[in-house]
Amino acid sequence: MSGCDGLLVVGHGTRDPTGVQQFLSTVADIRLRMRPLLVEGAFLELAQPSIADGVARLLDRGVRQVIVLPFLLFAAKHVKEDIPAAVHEAVRELRPHDTSVSVRQLPHLNHHPGILELSAWRFQQIMGSHSRTPEQLERTELVIVARGTGDVGALREVEEFAQQRVLATPVAHWRLCYLAVARPSLEEGLAAAAAGGLPRIVIQPHLLFSGQLWDRLADRLVEAAQQWPQQQWQLTQTLGPDPRLADLAVASVLP
């Protein structure tokens, strides 16, 4: 990696100020760990700075190769098309006659071992040190809730993640559902979990940061606890913010 390289960390984006700050704080952690590499954060949509803003900041500081890290959990249209298109368009508009600027996109986060480890830790947090006995785990259902997409390949990635994830924290039963587009839906997943009859149901959002999806899930869980009061409903935190996300980013960038 040369002194002319710069890293652009691209998040999805949210209208939620907390989610925006969580992402930007993670980028700041990455920047500290990657010195002297130039690092900028950007959002694909819904928040600022935009991808064009991030590319401009890197090019203005002399970067000749923009290394793009999609800070997203699975590879749907955003990773495959939207992010590379936005980065290349920004480079063309900012340096229309400069062919020396190149772009290299890194893989998205997917089910990196660090993501699996962080997800398992969030589950253990909510269970508590006195609730992880085999007897308690045999009374627990885990519901993993992902964002959802119409991309078949991305859905396969999420399913592979879930299958690997439950190996780290075995429970009596687990299921996967989605907040949008894909099936089973969140409503279907919660109803099925309630019908399963296990006394403790842990809902784990497979989301990086807070946002409108997280808020929607939290609100629905309150309703579920009222609808099925005979069961204990618990909601884990999102994966971030956590310093391990910055460590994971560094490991993705360095050879």
VONUVO-737933 format. One record per residue (C-alpha): residue in three letters; residue number from 1; x, y, z. Coordinates in pm, 1 decimal, always signed. Layout:
# residues N
   marpa   marmar         px         py         pz
     ALA      NUM          X          Y          Z
...
***
This chain:
# residues 255
   marpa   marmar         px         py         pz
     MET        1       +0.0       +0.0       +0.0
     SER        2     +159.4     +323.7     -113.7
     GLY        3     +145.6     +675.8      +23.8
     CYS        4      -83.1     +766.2     -265.2
     ASP        5     -357.0     +530.8     -149.1
     GLY        6     -666.6     +636.7      +41.4
     LEU        7     -942.9     +434.0     +205.6
     LEU        8    -1311.1     +516.2     +158.2
     VAL        9    -1532.8     +336.2     +410.6
     VAL       10    -1888.2     +332.3     +276.9
     GLY       11    -2188.5     +277.3     +502.9
     HIS       12    -2547.4     +231.8     +396.0
     GLY       13    -2679.9     +547.8     +557.6
     THR       14    -2972.0     +628.0     +786.5
     ARG       15    -3184.0     +926.8     +886.1
     ASP       16    -3125.9     +834.6    +1249.8
     PRO       17    -2865.1    +1070.0    +1405.6
     THR       18    -2745.7     +800.8    +1647.1
     GLY       19    -2680.6     +554.9    +1365.0
     VAL       20    -2495.5     +822.2    +1167.2
     GLN       21    -2272.8     +902.8    +1464.4
     GLN       22    -2205.5     +535.9    +1536.3
     PHE       23    -2077.8     +484.5    +1182.0
     LEU       24    -1867.6     +801.9    +1182.5
     SER       25    -1716.3     +708.1    +1520.2
     THR       26    -1621.2     +369.3    +1377.1
     VAL       27    -1456.3     +542.6    +1080.5
     ALA       28    -1262.2     +759.9    +1326.8
     ASP       29    -1141.5     +442.9    +1502.5
     ILE       30    -1035.4     +298.1    +1167.0
     ARG       31     -849.9     +620.4    +1085.9
     LEU       32     -651.1     +599.3    +1409.4
     ARG       33     -556.6     +239.1    +1344.0
     MET       34     -462.8     +293.6     +977.5
     ARG       35     -229.2     +593.7    +1012.6
     PRO       36      -67.0     +725.1     +795.9
     LEU       37     -318.1     +594.5     +538.4
     LEU       38     -576.8     +858.3     +454.6
     VAL       39     -924.9     +740.4     +558.0
     GLU       40    -1264.1     +895.6     +483.9
     GLY       41    -1616.0     +776.3     +561.8
     ALA       42    -1919.1     +818.7     +338.8
     PHE       43    -2280.7     +710.4     +309.7
     LEU       44    -2445.8     +556.9       +7.5
     GLU       45    -2776.4     +728.5      +82.3
     LEU       46    -2988.8     +908.5     +343.1
     ALA       47    -2698.5    +1080.7     +524.0
     GLN       48    -2391.4    +1295.9     +473.9
     PRO       49    -2108.8    +1293.2     +376.3
     SER       50    -2194.3    +1137.1      +42.7
     ILE       51    -1967.1     +909.5     -158.1
     ALA       52    -1885.0    +1204.4     -383.8
     ASP       53    -1784.4    +1406.9      -76.7
     GLY       54    -1559.6    +1129.1      +50.0
     VAL       55    -1391.8    +1078.3     -286.9
     ALA       56    -1334.9    +1453.5     -319.8
     ARG       57    -1165.0    +1472.9      +17.9
     LEU       58     -929.1    +1190.4      -72.2
     LEU       59     -842.6    +1326.6     -417.1
     ASP       60     -787.2    +1676.3     -277.6
     ARG       61     -523.6    +1526.1      -48.0
     GLY       62     -333.6    +1367.8     -336.2
     VAL       63     -474.0    +1014.0     -334.0
     ARG       64     -415.5     +829.7     -662.3
     GLN       65     -581.9     +499.4     -569.5
     VAL       66     -916.6     +498.9     -390.9
     ILE       67     -959.9     +177.4     -192.4
     VAL       68    -1330.0     +123.9     -123.3
     LEU       69    -1446.8      -77.9     +176.6
     PRO       70    -1822.8     -144.4     +163.6
     PHE       71    -1914.7     -149.5     +533.1
     LEU       72    -2217.6     -366.6     +464.9
     LEU       73    -2306.2     -715.5     +582.3
     PHE       74    -2409.5     -876.7     +254.2
     ALA       75    -2360.9     -822.3     -117.5
     ALA       76    -2686.1     -712.3     -272.9
     LYS       77    -2727.5     -440.6     -536.2
     HIS       78    -2563.6     -175.4     -316.9
     VAL       79    -2231.7     -361.1     -306.6
     LYS       80    -2243.9     -501.3     -658.7
     GLU       81    -2364.4     -194.1     -846.7
     ASP       82    -2451.5     +119.1     -650.6
     ILE       83    -2128.4     +176.1     -458.5
     PRO       84    -1884.7     +112.0     -745.4
     ALA       85    -2099.3     +321.8     -980.0
     ALA       86    -2107.4     +612.8     -736.2
     VAL       87    -1732.0     +600.4     -672.5
     HIS       88    -1640.0     +583.4    -1040.6
     GLU       89    -1885.1     +861.4    -1125.4
     ALA       90    -1733.2    +1082.2     -855.4
     VAL       91    -1380.8    +1020.4     -986.8
     ARG       92    -1488.1    +1099.0    -1344.0
     GLU       93    -1656.5    +1422.7    -1241.5
     LEU       94    -1374.7    +1538.2    -1015.2
     ARG       95    -1086.2    +1431.6    -1240.6
     PRO       96    -1238.6    +1410.2    -1592.4
     HIS       97     -903.5    +1414.6    -1774.3
     ASP       98     -689.1    +1233.4    -1518.1
     THR       99     -644.2     +866.5    -1601.6
     SER      100     -393.6     +806.7    -1321.7
     VAL      101     -658.6     +775.8    -1050.0
     SER      102     -766.4     +416.6     -991.6
     VAL      103    -1034.7     +250.7     -781.5
     ARG      104    -1013.5      -82.6     -600.0
     GLN      105    -1309.4     -223.0     -411.8
     LEU      106    -1258.1     -464.5     -121.6
     PRO      107    -1505.0     -737.2      -21.6
     HIS      108    -1797.2     -645.8     +203.8
     LEU      109    -1807.8     -773.8     +561.4
     ASN      110    -2019.9    -1085.8     +495.3
     HIS      111    -1975.4    -1357.1     +761.2
     HIS      112    -1619.4    -1261.0     +848.8
     PRO      113    -1504.0    -1446.0    +1164.9
     GLY      114    -1496.5    -1111.5    +1345.3
     ILE      115    -1863.6    -1051.7    +1265.3
     LEU      116    -1953.1    -1398.8    +1389.5
     GLU      117    -1757.4    -1341.3    +1709.5
     LEU      118    -1918.0    -1002.6    +1772.3
     SER      119    -2265.8    -1140.5    +1707.2
     ALA      120    -2211.6    -1425.8    +1954.2
     TRP      121    -2085.2    -1178.2    +2213.4
     ARG      122    -2397.6     -962.6    +2178.4
     PHE      123    -2608.3    -1272.3    +2245.3
     GLN      124    -2403.6    -1360.3    +2551.9
     GLN      125    -2445.4    -1004.2    +2679.4
     ILE      126    -2822.7    -1027.6    +2681.2
     MET      127    -2823.8    -1377.5    +2829.8
     GLY      128    -2606.4    -1276.6    +3124.5
     SER      129    -2340.0    -1482.9    +3297.5
     HIS      130    -2594.7    -1676.7    +3503.4
     SER      131    -2822.7    -1759.2    +3210.7
     ARG      132    -2586.8    -1944.6    +2980.6
     THR      133    -2610.3    -2282.8    +3145.5
     PRO      134    -2714.2    -2576.8    +2927.3
     GLU      135    -3047.4    -2582.4    +3110.0
     GLN      136    -3117.0    -2217.4    +3024.2
     LEU      137    -3003.5    -2252.3    +2663.7
     GLU      138    -3236.6    -2550.1    +2622.5
     ARG      139    -3522.7    -2317.2    +2715.5
     THR      140    -3420.1    -2046.2    +2466.0
     GLU      141    -3506.9    -1972.7    +2105.2
     LEU      142    -3286.5    -1739.2    +1902.4
     VAL      143    -3446.7    -1532.6    +1626.0
     ILE      144    -3192.5    -1370.8    +1394.8
     VAL      145    -3343.4    -1074.0    +1211.7
     ALA      146    -3170.3     -946.6     +897.3
     ARG      147    -3247.0     -643.2     +682.2
     GLY      148    -3382.0     -834.4     +382.2
     THR      149    -3324.5     -811.6       +7.6
     GLY      150    -3452.3     -950.6     -317.8
     ASP      151    -3101.4    -1058.5     -417.9
     VAL      152    -3082.1    -1438.8     -408.1
     GLY      153    -2705.4    -1443.4     -359.2
     ALA      154    -2726.4    -1201.5      -67.6
     LEU      155    -2999.3    -1408.7      +96.6
     ARG      156    -2775.6    -1712.8      +63.7
     GLU      157    -2499.5    -1522.3     +241.9
     VAL      158    -2732.5    -1434.9     +528.8
     GLU      159    -2844.0    -1796.4     +558.9
     GLU      160    -2483.1    -1914.5     +564.2
     PHE      161    -2405.7    -1657.6     +833.1
     ALA      162    -2697.4    -1773.6    +1047.0
     GLN      163    -2597.0    -2137.4    +1015.9
     GLN      164    -2242.4    -2058.0    +1125.9
     ARG      165    -2355.9    -1814.9    +1392.7
     VAL      166    -2574.4    -2058.9    +1589.0
     LEU      167    -2282.6    -2299.3    +1622.9
     ALA      168    -2121.3    -2046.3    +1858.7
     THR      169    -2420.0    -2026.3    +2094.0
     PRO      170    -2628.1    -2344.7    +2064.7
     VAL      171    -2989.3    -2304.5    +2174.7
     ALA      172    -3296.2    -2525.5    +2172.6
     HIS      173    -3420.6    -2372.1    +1849.5
     TRP      174    -3337.0    -2088.9    +1614.3
     ARG      175    -3487.7    -1924.8    +1311.0
     LEU      176    -3407.4    -1649.6    +1060.3
     CYS      177    -3645.6    -1379.6     +942.7
     TYR      178    -3627.9    -1046.1     +761.1
     LEU      179    -3733.7     -686.9     +819.2
     ALA      180    -3820.9     -621.6     +454.9
     VAL      181    -3870.2     -782.1     +112.6
     ALA      182    -3768.2    -1140.9     +195.6
     ARG      183    -3959.3    -1416.9     +373.7
     PRO      184    -4019.2    -1521.0     +638.3
     SER      185    -4103.5    -1170.1     +753.2
     LEU      186    -4045.2    -1034.2    +1102.6
     GLU      187    -4413.5    -1083.5    +1183.5
     GLU      188    -4400.1    -1444.0    +1068.1
     GLY      189    -4081.5    -1509.2    +1263.5
     LEU      190    -4217.3    -1366.4    +1589.4
     ALA      191    -4546.3    -1554.9    +1557.0
     ALA      192    -4365.4    -1881.3    +1488.0
     ALA      193    -4133.6    -1826.2    +1784.1
     ALA      194    -4430.9    -1761.0    +2011.5
     ALA      195    -4605.8    -2072.3    +1883.6
     GLY      196    -4292.1    -2276.0    +1955.1
     GLY      197    -4357.9    -2232.4    +2323.7
     LEU      198    -4005.4    -2193.2    +2457.8
     PRO      199    -4005.1    -1964.9    +2762.5
     ARG      200    -3723.9    -1731.5    +2650.2
     ILE      201    -3703.5    -1578.7    +2303.9
     VAL      202    -3395.0    -1374.0    +2215.5
     ILE      203    -3428.6    -1147.0    +1912.8
     GLN      204    -3095.8    -1059.5    +1753.8
     PRO      205    -3085.7     -795.7    +1478.2
     HIS      206    -2815.2     -864.1    +1221.1
     LEU      207    -2756.3     -491.6    +1177.0
     LEU      208    -2435.3     -293.9    +1214.3
     PHE      209    -2575.5      +20.6    +1375.9
     SER      210    -2890.9     +185.6    +1505.6
     GLY      211    -3145.0     +329.3    +1265.1
     GLN      212    -3507.0     +317.5    +1161.3
     LEU      213    -3498.2      -60.4    +1117.3
     TRP      214    -3365.0     -102.1    +1470.1
     ASP      215    -3635.9     +130.7    +1605.4
     ARG      216    -3904.9      -61.4    +1421.3
     LEU      217    -3779.2     -389.8    +1560.1
     ALA      218    -3764.4     -255.6    +1915.6
     ASP      219    -4121.0     -123.8    +1890.2
     ARG      220    -4247.7     -453.9    +1753.6
     LEU      221    -4080.8     -644.9    +2033.9
     VAL      222    -4270.6     -437.6    +2292.0
     GLU      223    -4589.8     -536.4    +2112.9
     ALA      224    -4482.8     -902.2    +2105.1
     ALA      225    -4425.6     -902.6    +2480.8
     GLN      226    -4779.6     -768.5    +2527.0
     GLN      227    -4926.8    -1012.7    +2275.1
     TRP      228    -4751.8    -1318.9    +2417.7
     PRO      229    -4685.2    -1233.1    +2784.8
     GLN      230    -4632.0    -1594.8    +2882.4
     GLN      231    -4285.4    -1578.1    +2725.8
     GLN      232    -3980.7    -1365.1    +2803.2
     TRP      233    -3880.1    -1151.1    +2504.4
     GLN      234    -3529.9    -1003.6    +2488.3
     LEU      235    -3360.6     -789.6    +2224.6
     THR      236    -2984.2     -780.0    +2177.2
     GLN      237    -2791.6     -471.9    +2071.2
     THR      238    -2685.1     -417.3    +1711.5
     LEU      239    -2335.4     -537.8    +1625.3
     GLY      240    -2189.1     -190.7    +1665.4
     PRO      241    -2064.5      +36.8    +1782.4
     ASP      242    -1772.2     -170.2    +1903.2
     PRO      243    -1392.4     -131.7    +1863.9
     ARG      244    -1377.4     -476.3    +1706.2
     LEU      245    -1550.0     -340.3    +1397.1
     ALA      246    -1254.3     -109.3    +1339.9
     ASP      247    -1014.3     -399.9    +1391.8
     LEU      248    -1211.0     -601.4    +1137.6
     ALA      249    -1186.3     -316.8     +886.2
     VAL      250     -811.2     -294.2     +930.9
     ALA      251     -777.4     -669.3     +878.1
     SER      252     -981.0     -636.2     +557.4
     VAL      253     -753.7     -364.7     +419.3
     LEU      254     -409.7     -490.6     +513.0
     PRO      255     -268.4     -779.1     +308.1
***
